[in-house]
Amino acid sequence: MKKSMICCWLKMQIIFSEEFKKDFKKIKDKSTRVRVINHLKKLEQLPESGKPLQYNLKGHHSIRVPPFRIIYRIEHDKIIINCFDHRKDVYK
């Protein structure tokens, strides 16, 4: 059975980095916070749905929450949420 098929049946554990927690607290707009939470819930079910990144972020994925991005990586049965920032700053 493919790993991606297993992920459809099992929820993966989401772990938030300190950087993500700090970034998330800075969000003042309630609708943006709700959109981020909704994207994270979807990610729990379909962890490989994000765009695979390259170069210095190889092994990470990106999810769009316009105009922001969530950067994360998958490790076994865990999803590590690294950071959340505006698209022009997040890849630096």
C-alpha positions in Angstrom: 0.0 0.0 0.0 1.3 3.4 -0.9 2.2 5.9 1.9 -0.1 8.5 0.4 -3.0 6.0 0.6 -2.3 5.3 4.2 -2.3 9.0 5.0 -5.9 9.2 3.7 -7.0 6.9 6.5 -4.8 8.0 9.4 -4.4 11.4 10.8 -0.8 12.5 11.3 0.4 14.3 14.3 1.1 18.0 13.7 4.0 19.5 15.7 4.4 23.3 15.7 7.9 24.9 15.8 8.4 27.8 18.2 8.9 30.0 15.1 5.5 29.1 13.8 3.8 29.7 17.2 5.4 33.1 17.3 4.4 33.9 13.7 0.8 32.7 14.3 0.4 34.9 17.4 1.2 37.9 15.3 -1.8 37.4 13.0 -4.3 40.0 14.0 -7.0 39.3 11.4 -9.4 36.6 12.7 -10.4 35.4 9.2 -6.7 34.8 8.3 -6.3 32.8 11.5 -9.3 30.7 10.7 -8.0 30.1 7.1 -4.7 28.9 8.5 -6.4 26.5 11.0 -8.6 25.1 8.2 -5.5 24.5 6.0 -3.8 22.8 8.8 -6.8 20.5 9.4 -6.7 19.5 5.7 -3.0 19.0 5.9 -3.5 16.5 8.7 -5.4 14.3 6.3 -3.4 14.9 3.1 0.2 15.8 4.2 1.7 15.6 0.8 -0.8 18.0 -0.7 1.6 20.9 -0.4 4.1 22.0 -3.1 7.5 20.3 -2.7 10.2 22.9 -2.3 13.7 22.8 -3.8 17.3 24.0 -3.2 17.9 25.0 0.5 14.3 24.0 1.4 14.5 20.6 -0.2 12.5 18.1 1.9 10.0 20.8 2.9 6.5 21.6 1.4 4.6 24.8 1.1 0.9 25.5 1.4 -0.7 28.7 0.1 -2.9 30.8 2.4 -2.9 33.9 0.2 -0.9 36.0 0.5 0.9 33.8 3.1 2.7 30.5 3.0 3.0 27.7 5.6 6.3 25.8 5.3 6.4 22.3 6.7 8.2 18.9 6.5 7.0 15.3 6.9 8.9 13.0 9.2 7.5 9.5 9.5 4.0 9.9 11.1 4.5 13.6 12.0 4.1 16.9 10.2 6.5 19.6 11.5 5.1 23.1 10.8 8.2 25.3 10.5 7.0 28.8 9.7 4.3 31.0 8.4 5.0 34.3 6.7 4.1 36.5 3.8 5.1 34.9 0.5 7.7 37.5 -0.2 9.6 36.8 3.0 9.0 33.1 3.9 11.6 31.6 1.5 14.5 33.8 2.8 
